[in-house]
Amino acid sequence: MINNVVIMGRLTKDPELKTTQSGLSVVSFTVAVDRNCQKDGERRADFLNVVAWRQTAEFVEKYFAKGSMIACLLYTSPSPRDPKT
């Protein structure tokens, strides 16, 4: 099962482009997403880790920097969890 999620937030640092041994471009970055519910006027955010590959990775590295607003369509799949928590 694959789930689609759309997030919008700001980059927490400059994305850094890396290349795999097989020559694929990859970039990892964190997006800070503000929460809608605020208690006592306190602002809260969730920090989501994102990985982009190939041309998308090159695009993110070229056009985005720390503090840039970004919208991402994420594809997630459930990962097995250790039941011995």
Residue pairs with C-beta under 8 A, 6 or more apart in sequence:
1 77
1 78
2 75
2 76
2 77
3 75
3 76
3 77
4 73
4 74
4 75
4 76
5 73
5 74
5 76
6 71
6 72
6 73
6 74
7 31
7 33
7 48
7 71
7 72
7 74
8 33
8 69
8 70
8 71
8 72
9 31
9 32
9 33
9 34
9 45
9 48
9 69
9 70
10 31
10 32
10 67
10 68
10 69
10 70
11 29
11 30
11 31
11 32
11 64
11 65
11 66
11 67
11 68
11 70
12 29
12 30
12 31
12 32
12 47
12 66
13 29
13 30
13 66
14 65
14 66
15 27
15 28
15 29
15 60
15 61
15 64
15 65
16 27
16 28
16 61
17 25
17 26
17 27
17 57
17 58
17 61
18 25
18 26
18 27
18 28
19 25
19 26
20 26
24 53
24 54
25 53
25 54
25 55
25 57
25 58
26 51
26 52
26 53
26 57
27 51
27 52
27 57
27 58
27 60
27 61
28 49
28 50
28 51
28 52
29 49
29 50
29 52
29 60
29 64
30 47
30 48
30 49
30 50
31 47
31 48
31 50
31 70
31 72
32 45
32 46
32 47
33 45
33 46
33 47
33 48
34 43
34 44
34 45
35 43
35 44
35 45
35 46
37 44
38 44
48 74
50 72
50 74
52 59
52 60
60 70
64 70
